[in-house]
């Protein structure tokens, strides 16, 4: 007999919900959003404005990931049985409701900062709710579809810092959005390597399911080259910005090389290369932040160390 799912008001539900939020990946949306904030032509940035803009962007990945999990329980039961939805100890209705409330509340804060955020915020929620539809059906769509949602985060962060309306030089944030798009596309694409058999069994028509391991990694190589080149153009500072860019590039290239040369091209062995895509995504964005706000370096060191700690503490080392 199956026990009833944990009620929302219980501590066990919130512990389970935190697993679905993937705390280690909050730093992905945090880095992308903070890059937009750093690029905003506002001097100085008031601490309260910075906090109000950063917090909902930081948490957005967690709420969004939990929401998309509600649509992918079938494949997660095979590839991620540790997740509470896979175990049936929480309900999709409860997880979905909490996620939508969290996303809407976050957008509400961002709209308070600048009403123009209503458009990008609504678009991002719609994208999250429809992502699984495209992932399941179209092998070419999943990574790109997920990446355009993440690419909105620098735009939202940028707009949030100008409370007078739509920023005059809005086109200036487009290159940062492009970096988020390219780097996150590779994270999603390489991330599919860990779920090939589960996706195949449940009818998800992802790129690795259709073409296999090696072609997926080759496409990843192209995305790394594009991301590194784009990041180099954005890290115009000659200081620590270039150093962090270089570190990100080395990690990204090493992850791709590992995926090529490993003798065990299996789902269980994909996490090394996937972790490299996450680390490089965050570091490339931190390099951009330093290009705009070099004096933020102490906080960015803490930010990255916290990311590594939460990544190390994740509940399943084979899943990212």
N, C-alpha and C positions, 0 to 999 in steps of 0.2 A: 504494500500500500504506500503510495507517494504522499509525503507530508505536504501540508499546505505551504505555499510560498511565504517568505517572510513579509510581514506587513510593513508598510512604508514608515510607520512610526517607531519601528524597532531599531536598535543599534546594529543588529545583524544585517538588516537591509542596507544600511549606509556603508557598512564594511564591504558588503558585496558590490554596492554601487561604485565604490572607489576602485575596485578591480576593473570594472568596465570603463572607468574614466581613463585608465592607463596614466597614472601620475607622471611617469617618466616622459610621456609624450606631450604633456602640457607645455613643456619647454619648446616644442616645435611651434605651436601657435604663439607662445610668448615671445620667441625670438623674431618671428615674422612680424607680429604686431608692433614690437618694440623698434624694429627697423623703420617702420613707417613713422612712429612717434619721433624717433631721433632725426629723421629727415625733415620734419616740419620746421619751417622758417620762423620759429617762435623763440625769442630770446628775452629773458631766460624762461625755461619751462617751469611753471609753478609746481612744487611737489604734489599738491593735492590733485592738480590736473593730470599729472603724469600717472599717479596712482589710479585715479578713476578711469583713465584710458587703458592702462595696462592690465588691470585685474580681470575685466571681462574678456579681454582678448586671450589672456593666459588660460583662463578656465574654459574657453570656447571649445578647444580641442576635446576636452574630457566630456563635456555635454554632447558634443557632436558625435564622438566615437561611441558613446553609450547608446545614442539614438540609432546609429547605423547598425549596431549589434542586434537591435530588435528585429531587423529585417534579414539577418544572416544567421539565425540560430541553427538552421539545417546544416550548413557547412561547419559552423563552429563546434557542433556536437562531435564532429570527427577530428577537426584540426586543433581545437582548443577546448577540450572537455573540462578543463579546470574552471572555466568561466561560470559564474553563477547562473546565467541564463541557460547554458548548456546542461547544467545540473538540475534545472527546474526549481531551484530554491528561491528564485525571485521571478516575478511575472513580467512578460513583455509590456503589459499595460502599465505597470508601476514604473518600470525603467523608462519607457517611452514618455510617460507623463512628466516625470521628474526632469528628464532631459529637455523636453520642450519648455517647461517652466524656466529652467536654468538658462536656456538659450534666449528666450524672450526677455527674461529679466536682464541678461547681459546686454542685449540690443537696446533695451530701455535705457540703461545707463549711458550707452554710447549715443543714443538719440538725444538724451539730455545734454550731452556735451556739444553735439552738433546735429540738428534735425536731418541733415542730408544723409546721415548714417542709416536712416530708416530704409533706404533703397538697397544698399549693400547688405545690410543686416537681414532683411527679408529674403533677399536673393540667396544668401548663404544658407539660411534655414531650409529654403525650398530645395537647394542643391543637395544638402545632407539627406533630406527625406526621399530624394529620387535617385541617389547615387547607386544603390543596389540594383535598381532596374537596369541601368546601363552596364554595370559590372557583370551582371548575369548574362546579358544578351549579346554584347558587342565586345569582341576581344580588343579592338583598337580604342575603345572609349574609356574604360575604367580609370587608368592612371590620369589621363587628361581631364576627365570629368571631376575627379577628386581634387586635382591640382588647381583648377580655376577657383574652387571654393577657398582654398588656402591662400591663393594669390590676392584675394580680397582683403586679407588681414592687414597688410601694410597700408592699403588705401584707407581702411577704416581708422587705423592708428593715426595716419597723417591728417585726415579730416578732423579727427577728434580734438586735435590740438589748436585748431582755429575755430573759435566759438562765434565768429562773426558771420559765418555762412560758408559757401563753397570756396575753398582756397583759390586764389588767383592763378597760382602756378601749379595746378593739379597735374599737369603732364609730367612734372618733375618726379613724381612717385612711380610712374609707369616702369622705369628700369628696375626698381626694387621689386615691384610686383612680378616682373618677368623672372627675376632670380628665384623668387618663391615658387613660381610655376615650374620652372625647369628642375629645380632641386627636389621638389616634392613629387613630381612625376616619376623621377627615378626611385624615390623611396617607395612609392606605391607599386611600381613595376617589379622591383626586386623583392618587395614584400610578398608578392604573390607566389614566389618560389617556395615559401614555407607551407603553402596550402594546396599544392597541385593536386594531390590525390583526393583530398576532401572536396575541392572545387569540381573536379571531374565527376566524382560520384554524385554530387548534388546538382549538376547541370549548370555550373558557372563557366561561361565561355571566356575565360581570361586568356591573356597572351601566352603565359607558360603552358596552359592546358592545350592550346592549339598548336604552338610551335616548339615547346620544350625548353629545357634549361639553357642550352648554349645560345640560341638566338635571343633569348631574354637578356642574357648578360651582355651580348654584343650591342643591343639597343641601349642597355644601361651604360656601356662605355661611351657611346655618342652623347648621352645626356650628361655624363660627368664632364666630358670635354666642353660641352656647351655651357654647363654651370660654372666650371672653373674659369673659362674665358670671360663670361659675363661678370662673374664676381671680381675678376681682376680689373675690369673696366670701372667697377663701382667703388673699389677700394683705392680711391685716388690719393689717400694720405700715404706718406712715406714712413710712417711710424709703425706702431703695433698693429695697425689695420692690415698691412701687407703680411706681417708675420702670422697673424691668425688666418688670413686667407691661405697662406702657404701650408699651414698645418691642416686646414680643412681639405685642401687639394690632395695632400699626401695620404690622408686617411681615406678619402674617396677612391683614389687610384688603387691603394692597397686592398681595399674591399673588393674592387672589381677583379684585380689580379687573383685574389684568393678564390673567387667564384669560378675563374677560368681554370686554375691549376689544381684545385682540390681533387683528390682521387675519389672523394665521397660526395658526388653531386646529388645529395638527398635533401629532403625537406628538413630533416633534423640538423643538417649541417649548413643551412642557409642563414642562420642567425648572425654569423660573423659578418657576412657581407651586408646584411640588412642593417645591423648596428652601425656599420660604417656610413651608410647613407643617412642615418639619423644624426650621427655625430657631425658629419660634414655639412648637413643642412643647417644645423644650429651654429656651427663655427663660421660658415660663410656669412650668415646673417649677423653674427656678432662682429665680424670684420667690417661689414657695412656700417653697423652702429658706431664702431670706433672711428670710422672715416668721418662721420658727422659729429660725434660727441666723444672725443678721445678721453676727456676727463671722467667718463663713466667706467673706466677700466676696473676699478675695485669692485663695483657692484656686478660687473659682467663676469669677473672671476668667480664670485660667489654663486652667481646664476649657473654657470657651467658646472661647477663642482656639485651643486645640488642636483643637476641633471644626471651626472654620472652616478651619484649615490642612489637616486631613485631607479635608474636603469639597472644597477646592480641588485637592488632589492625587489625587482619584478617577480611575480609569483611563478612564472615559467621561463626558464632560461632559453627555451627553444622558440618562444613567441615574443615578438616585438610589436 
